[in-house]
Amino acid sequence: MVLTFSNSEEYIIDKIMTVLSDEQVMERVYVPAEPALKFQGMEIHPRRRQVYLNDQEVELTTREFDVLYYLAQHAGQVLTARQIYEAVSSENAVACDYHNIESSIYSIRKKLGRYVILTVRGYGYKFNQDI
């Protein structure tokens, strides 16, 4: 099958192809070669993206793992939902997107215990390194 285009249509097709070829199709993800983070009864393995609680693997979604790992890297430090969102998301931060962080934290607490991530009222969240 052969398609033919008028000059104006060919110009549009060329523009589309130029934009598509300039667009980065795949995003490069850096996986840290860091050792596991170890806390009382919990281990977080960044390369394998696995979490163990009392030697039992706990299944986390990609977002849950990213949030937990980021908070654990900054254990004891209070972080806002915006800071967490910007660290774990490749999208532009929008106020309504912070709910995703709150939902992830809720799910993490259900899976790992309610005291793993503490809420600092009026500011944000922190990983409880003394679990």
C-alpha positions in Angstrom: 0.0 0.0 0.0 1.3 3.4 -0.9 0.1 6.6 0.7 0.5 9.9 -1.0 0.3 13.3 0.7 -0.1 16.8 -0.5 2.7 19.3 0.2 0.9 20.7 3.3 0.1 17.2 4.6 3.7 16.1 4.1 4.9 19.2 6.0 2.6 18.2 9.0 3.8 14.6 8.9 7.5 15.8 8.9 6.8 18.1 11.9 5.1 15.2 13.8 8.0 12.9 13.0 10.5 15.5 14.2 8.7 16.0 17.5 8.5 12.2 18.0 12.1 11.7 17.2 13.2 14.5 19.6 11.0 13.1 22.4 12.7 10.8 24.9 10.6 7.7 24.8 12.1 5.9 27.8 13.0 7.5 31.0 16.3 6.4 32.5 15.9 5.2 36.1 18.9 5.2 38.4 18.9 2.2 40.8 21.2 3.0 43.7 23.9 0.5 44.5 23.4 1.1 48.2 23.3 -1.5 50.9 20.0 -2.4 52.6 18.7 0.1 55.1 18.3 -1.7 58.4 16.1 -0.7 61.3 14.7 -2.7 64.2 13.0 -5.6 62.6 12.9 -4.0 59.1 15.1 -4.1 56.1 14.7 -2.2 52.9 16.6 -3.4 49.9 16.7 -0.7 47.2 18.2 -2.7 44.3 15.7 -5.5 44.7 12.9 -3.1 45.8 12.0 -5.5 48.6 11.0 -4.8 52.2 11.2 -7.3 55.0 9.5 -6.9 58.4 10.6 -9.4 61.0 12.2 -11.6 58.2 8.9 -11.7 56.3 8.8 -10.0 52.9 6.1 -7.4 52.6 4.7 -6.6 49.1 4.6 -2.9 48.3 3.4 -1.1 45.2 6.0 0.9 43.3 4.8 4.2 44.8 4.6 2.7 48.3 8.2 1.5 48.0 9.4 4.8 46.7 7.7 6.7 49.5 9.0 4.4 52.2 12.5 4.3 50.8 12.7 8.1 50.6 11.4 8.6 54.1 13.8 5.9 55.4 16.7 7.5 53.7 15.8 10.6 55.7 14.9 8.8 58.9 14.0 11.1 61.7 13.7 14.1 59.4 10.2 15.7 58.9 9.3 16.0 55.3 6.2 17.7 53.7 3.9 15.8 51.3 5.2 18.1 48.6 8.9 17.2 49.3 8.0 13.5 49.2 5.9 13.9 46.0 8.7 15.8 44.2 11.2 13.2 45.2 9.3 10.1 44.1 7.4 11.4 41.1 8.6 12.4 37.7 5.4 14.5 37.2 5.1 18.2 38.0 3.8 18.7 41.5 0.1 19.8 41.7 -1.7 20.3 45.0 -4.3 17.6 44.3 -1.5 15.0 43.6 -0.4 15.2 47.3 -3.4 12.9 48.1 -1.4 10.1 46.3 1.3 10.5 49.0 -1.3 10.4 51.8 -2.9 7.3 50.3 0.5 5.6 49.9 1.4 6.4 53.5 -2.0 5.0 54.7 -1.3 1.8 52.7 2.3 1.5 54.1 0.9 1.8 57.6 -1.6 -0.9 57.0 1.1 -3.3 55.7 4.0 -2.4 58.1 2.3 -1.0 61.2 0.9 2.4 62.0 4.0 3.7 63.8 6.4 3.1 60.8 5.6 6.6 59.5 4.6 9.3 61.9 2.5 12.3 61.2 3.9 15.7 62.4 0.6 17.6 62.6 0.6 20.7 60.5 3.8 19.9 58.7 4.3 16.4 57.2 5.7 13.0 57.9 8.8 11.2 59.2 10.1 7.7 59.2 10.2 6.3 62.7 13.7 4.8 63.0 12.8 3.5 66.5 10.0 1.1 65.3 
